[in-house]
Amino acid sequence: MLTKIIIYYLVLINVGNFIIFAIDKFLAKRGSKERIPESTLILLSAMGGAFGGLCSMYIFRHKTKHAKFYICLPLFLTLHIIIAIMMFF
């Protein structure tokens, strides 16, 4: 039961983070001053959405030149994989 909840959580946060990155890219292209804060993108990635954030970064070419994104997101993803392996094996 707990495994299903964790899987649902990870799917939702990754899809959500992917969409949020895409929305921020759309707002950036439009030149909008109302953007999604970088801290929100990093926080969602740290909370389990690193895979969705990375996919969105490279699909939409968004935030790929910002060190805190191209360093932190792969680091978060690696950490999430290690935690998952420790939890399930």
N, C-alpha and C positions, 0 to 999 in steps of 0.2 A: 504493500500500500504506500509506504513512504517513498519507495523507488518511483512509483508512478507520479507522485506529487512533485518530486524533484525533476523528473523528465518533463512534465508539463510546464513547470516553472522555467526551466532552461529554454524550452522551445519558445514560450511566450516572451521572455526577456530578450532573447536573441532576435526574434522577429520584430519585436517592438523597437529595439535598438537600431536594427537595420532601417526601419521606417523613419525613425527620428533622424538618423544621419542623412537619409534621402531628403527629408523635409528641409533640414538645415542647408543642404546643397542647393535645393530649389530656391530657398530664401536668399542664399548668397548670390546666386545667378541673377535674381531679380533686383539685387542691390538693397534689399530690405534692411532696415536698421533693427528690426525686431527679429533677432536670431536666437537660436537655442544656445545657451551658454556652454562653453567648452567643458566646464565643470560638470554639467549634467551628462554630457556625452561620456566623459571619463568615468563618472560614478556608475552609470548604467553598465558600462563595460566591466567595471570592477565587480559589480553585483552579479555577474554571470553572463552578460551580453557581449563578451569580447569577440566571439566568433561572428555574430551578426554585425558588430561594428567594423571588424576587419573586412568582411565581405563587402559591406557598403562603402568603406573607404576606397577599396580598389575598383569596385564596379562603377562608382560615381566619381572617382578621382577627387575625393574630398578629404581634406586634412592630411594628405599624404606627405606634405613637406614639414609638418609640425612634429618636432622631436617627441613631444609628450604623447603623441598619438602613435607614431611608428615605433616607439620604444615600449610604451606602456601596454598597448593592446596585445601585442604578441606575448608580452610578459604575463599579463592577466590570463590569456588563453592557456599558456603553459602551466600556470599555477592551477587553473580550473581542471585541466586534464590530470594533473598530479593528484589533486584532491579527489577527483572522481575515481581514479584507479585505487587510491587508498580506501575509499568508502566501499567500493563494490568488490574488491578482491582481497 
